[in-house]
Amino acid sequence: MAVYLWSIVGSASIGVYSLANDKIVIIPTMVPLEKAEKTAEWLQVKLVYTSISGSVLAGALACANSNGILLPSLVRDEELAAIKASFEGNITVMETKKTAYGNLVLANDNGAVVDPLFKEREIRQIADTLGVEAVPSEIAGLPYVGSLAVATNKGVLAHPLLKDEERKILENVFKVPVDVGTINCGIPYVGTGLLGNTHAAIAGSMTTGPEMFIIGNALDVVQEDE
């Protein structure tokens, strides 16, 4: 188990471009295949090598836990086929105007926190797809919870301005310890620059040693030099 450093075509915002759970990692095809396969090896999961809705911003557009995946309405047939080839859980194409489900939903296998602006029927659909309770909440007083934290089945790392009442909600929903920190040399939107699952964490290439130490503790993985 480890914390690794990674970039995508020179960008440290790896969480915007890719997403991971305990079964798969989705990485856009602009990333060299050898590098994408290495990332899947670090996370000990299957590689889904595809764009989402024709975009390289897979991490911003989709959200997943081990039970299901939420996709925007513009997802393409060939992208769905690529996901279905490696993932046996629920796959739901959300027929709403919203597209950035990776930014709007934060989930692990125990629960989900969602943007409070979602309608009740949308929250039910999210909960059904991910197979967990979905609770409206904010992080640091902001609604785009997926970009403000990373949740695994071992821990949560959230925006450093997380409020006490928000921390209690996260602990209750995700049923794991919650810590705060930054990535990429002080960026508080940790979801934009961090991938994680039970096996490992992968941080953006600008992440500092102290940040990696906090990430390793928060997500219960051990730092290694690569």
Helices and strands as residue ranges (DSSP letters): E 2-6, H 14-17, E 19-20, E 24-27, H 33-43, E 46-49, H 58-61, E 63-64, E 68-72, H 77-86, E 90-94, H 101-104, E 105-107, E 111-114, H 120-130, E 133-136, H 145-148, E 149-151, E 156-158, H 164-174, E 178-180, G 190-192, E 194-196, E 200-204, H 209-218
